[in-house]
Amino acid sequence: MSGHSEVVFRFLAEPTDVNFGGKVHGGIVMKWIDQAGYACAAGWSGSYCVTVSVAGVRFKRPILVGQIVEVSAQIAHTGKTSMQIFIRVRCGDPQKQSLVESNHCIISFIAMDKAGYPLPVPQFKAKTQEQKKLELYAIKMKEIAIETESLLQRTIDD
Ligand SMILES: CC(C)(COP(=O)(O)OP(=O)(O)OC[C@H]1O[C@@H](n2cnc3c(N)ncnc32)[C@H](O)[C@@H]1OP(=O)(O)O)[C@@H](O)C(=O)NCCC(=O)NCCS
């Protein structure tokens, strides 16, 4: 059995989230990404999960104080114990209907058992064309994250 494959958070950007220019700190956006990703991963796997990597983080436009923020997290791919989750952050004037994309990324979580060992996760099957496209992107991002890590390891070992 698996849970829902998508989670959406909606809230307002508060004065405590922003820098002196009135724009939301990048670190705050990363926190929202991690929280929405966690809720999606824990819901899908039915287990406690930990973040293992974040790939392809793009800050496309700033989020301003008072704007409505929508953080959507959807399962894009599952491995044996890992889940690749596509995050899209959108923002806009709460008095208007339209939101524009401010950020996206792929965040990977691992499901953990009570002793702290990785657990197998329910398998996600992409059905729509959109899900299939996103899955290819997520697989590529996971490969890049693992490959670049091994490059760094070689640099440290040298
Ligand atoms: C997450 C953790 C348990 C993974 O341990 P590990 O021994 O490196 O993992 P393994 O080699 O057993 O791989 C486990 C999974 O992670 C995947 N993985 C490893 N590195 C990865 C990366 N950079 N990006 C995405 N997935 C990665 C592996 O492919 C494997 O997935 P699969 O089972 O779906 O094929 C360990 O690195 C850890 O505890 N990290 C700290 C987590 C943390 O504190 N997060 C922040 C707070 S929640």
The ligand as a Gaussian input file, in Angstrom:
#p B3LYP/6-31G(d) Opt

LIG

0 1
 C       20.561000       8.856000       3.793000
 C       21.600000       7.841000       4.264000
 C       20.971000       6.846000       5.264000
 C       22.032000       7.060000       3.027000
 O       23.025000       6.188000       3.435000
 P       23.998000       5.553000       2.341000
 O       24.741000       4.424000       2.986000
 O       24.759000       6.618000       1.645000
 O       22.952000       5.024000       1.334000
 P       22.967000       3.780000       0.381000
 O       24.240000       3.691000      -0.384000
 O       22.489000       2.573000       1.146000
 O       21.823000       4.260000      -0.634000
 C       20.504000       4.445000      -0.197000
 C       19.760000       5.108000      -1.307000
 O       20.203000       6.446000      -1.452000
 C       20.459000       6.722000      -2.819000
 N       21.437000       7.799000      -2.885000
 C       22.723000       7.775000      -2.459000
 N       23.288000       8.986000      -2.696000
 C       22.325000       9.744000      -3.271000
 C       22.282000      11.085000      -3.747000
 N       23.362000      11.890000      -3.682000
 N       21.130000      11.550000      -4.268000
 C       20.042000      10.752000      -4.369000
 N       20.009000       9.481000      -3.915000
 C       21.144000       8.991000      -3.397000
 C       20.965000       5.392000      -3.348000
 O       20.877000       5.334000      -4.757000
 C       19.966000       4.464000      -2.681000
 O       18.739000       4.574000      -3.348000
 P       17.910000       3.305000      -3.881000
 O       17.761000       2.331000      -2.728000
 O       16.591000       3.874000      -4.261000
 O       18.693000       2.750000      -5.008000
 C       22.836000       8.512000       4.922000
 O       23.588000       9.161000       3.899000
 C       22.418000       9.512000       5.973000
 O       22.045000       9.139000       7.088000
 N       22.509000      10.807000       5.639000
 C       22.098000      11.887000       6.553000
 C       20.617000      12.219000       6.343000
 C       20.252000      13.472000       7.062000
 O       20.686000      13.684000       8.184000
 N       19.468000      14.330000       6.398000
 C       19.146000      15.646000       6.918000
 C       18.116000      15.650000       8.004000
 S       16.663000      14.758000       7.595000

